[in-house]
Amino acid sequence: MAKDIIVVGGGIVGVCSALSLQRAGHHVRLIDAKKPGRETSYGNAGMLAEASFLVMNNPGLVKILPKILLNRTLGVRVNWRFVLKRLPWFLKFLSYCRKAHVLHAASALRQLLTLSLDAHKELIKAAGVDHLLRQTGWLKLFRTEAGFAKFSKDLEIVKSFGARFTVYEREQIRQIEPGLKPIYCKAVLMDDTCAVSSPADLTDAYVALFQRLGGVVEQTKVTGLRQQDAGWCVECGANTFTADDLVLSAGAWSAEMASWLDYRIPMAWERGYHMHLQPGYAPALHRAIHDIEAGFVMAPMKAGLRVTSGVELTDRDAPPNYQQITQAVAMARQAYDMTDQLDQTPWMGRRPTLIDSLPMIGAAPRHDGLWFNFGHQHLGLSLAPGSAQLLTALIDNTPPSMDVAAFSPTRFRL
Ligand SMILES: Cc1cc2nc3c(=O)[nH]c(=O)nc-3n(C[C@H](O)[C@H](O)[C@H](O)COP(=O)(O)OP(=O)(O)OC[C@H]3O[C@@H](n4cnc5c(N)ncnc54)[C@H](O)[C@@H]3O)c2cc1C
């Protein structure tokens, strides 16, 4: 039966949720404070990953914890005041650093990533934006043999879940990416990973498709959520919108909104930055690269070469700190010839992360007609359409195409 459904939050996760529900025959209203896709979903590295299913909470993290806490790694920057304020979140996150959890999360994420990549390819076609899709894999690069040796352990797990990759030596790296400077001794190409050349254009195209199918977009800030009669009332200042069901998919803002209804969502955020640079005279890159030891990703984008930083753990709305992206850009210049910085200031976004690094997809435990779809951490762009399909099946009470237990809100006491 067709329902009136409101989706709160128009990042890629909310947009894909709205589109999937609209395609399933519901009447959907998507509400975002900004133009959809202008927060975290705007500035990511554009990877549509299918092999990035090893979560951050793993036993290896505990070993390097002292270095992380002293800000001696390039990939993670920690604000101590934030850590102390959020100590329960950090301790719970660390409690998942177990091999058993790595395998449990890998199994769930691998299935959802595969489902999502297929769904993205279909949606990209339906939205008429095939030109955005790049199917040339993702190149992980190593400056030292020791760095590669560490990663090899992860590769064993990646292989055991059926993901395809190819290892390249120094000379072969020169052949597949002749533009790179000769600083890398090993590379691993994740063969089936895809990418888009503008995450913002992708979201815009999905929103346009949603609207063509009859979906409605409201650009207004949500200020309250209320259960009313058999449905939901969404307050946006003086305006209210009503619906049978409500989907909360507001990324890093979801926990705060859920708290209005007395849910305690174990979420924090991993902030990250990007900067675009003008390519120099070296041959063009064929694909995004990930320098694991230097902690940056560099992706060829419509707007230039996008260098993205690792993780910054600090308050969601703290002023930006450009130290990490400045360092990432300097490291990226060691790898590839680039000239001007194209952005006035670096962009900053917030990856929404739950204590077990798995998204929360499903019915809110204490309210009929309330649905959660958030917490997609480093993988929100990749996971969005698959998560939307699972959510749609749950709302329609039809069997989802994979086991959703790992993502169920009931795995925590909220
Ligand atoms: C540097 C970086 C690189 C990344 N690279 C990749 C990558 O290559 N591949 C990948 O898969 N993922 C990547 N990610 C992660 C990915 O970008 C996120 O997981 C994803 O964007 C989260 O999407 P979302 O829709 O949940 O949240 P968001 O995109 O943040 O959307 C949340 C929306 O909620 C809206 N909202 C908030 N409060 C309100 C309110 N009160 N009223 C109305 N609307 C509200 C916001 O305006 C926003 O549009 C990266 C992230 C970063 C930071």
The ligand as an ORCA input file, in Angstrom:
! r2SCAN-3c Opt
* xyz 0 1
  C      37.070     13.385      3.217
  C      36.014     12.330      3.019
  C      36.159     11.391      2.008
  C      35.191     10.386      1.822
  N      35.306      9.543      0.760
  C      34.335      8.619      0.532
  C      34.373      7.787     -0.623
  O      35.262      7.916     -1.453
  N      33.397      6.848     -0.781
  C      32.391      6.698      0.129
  O      31.582      5.795     -0.029
  N      32.282      7.526      1.203
  C      33.221      8.473      1.423
  N      33.133      9.316      2.499
  C      32.012      9.140      3.428
  C      30.722      9.706      2.856
  O      30.952     10.971      2.282
  C      29.671      9.800      3.971
  O      29.535      8.549      4.605
  C      28.326     10.198      3.375
  O      28.426     11.399      2.647
  C      27.277     10.362      4.463
  O      26.083     10.683      3.813
  P      24.802     11.086      4.624
  O      23.717     11.270      3.656
  O      24.612     10.097      5.730
  O      25.206     12.451      5.351
  P      25.350     13.940      4.759
  O      25.829     13.942      3.380
  O      26.173     14.697      5.761
  O      23.878     14.467      4.744
  C      23.158     14.806      5.908
  C      22.150     15.841      5.500
  O      21.312     16.148      6.620
  C      20.984     17.506      6.497
  N      20.540     18.041      7.786
  C      21.243     18.096      8.933
  N      20.506     18.692      9.898
  C      19.320     19.025      9.325
  C      18.141     19.668      9.807
  N      18.012     20.079     11.078
  N      17.121     19.843      8.937
  C      17.199     19.409      7.653
  N      18.289     18.797      7.159
  C      19.337     18.610      7.987
  C      22.277     18.170      6.031
  O      22.035     19.435      5.429
  C      22.807     17.129      5.076
  O      22.483     17.406      3.710
  C      34.071     10.325      2.702
  C      33.924     11.288      3.703
  C      34.876     12.293      3.855
  C      34.671     13.324      4.923
*
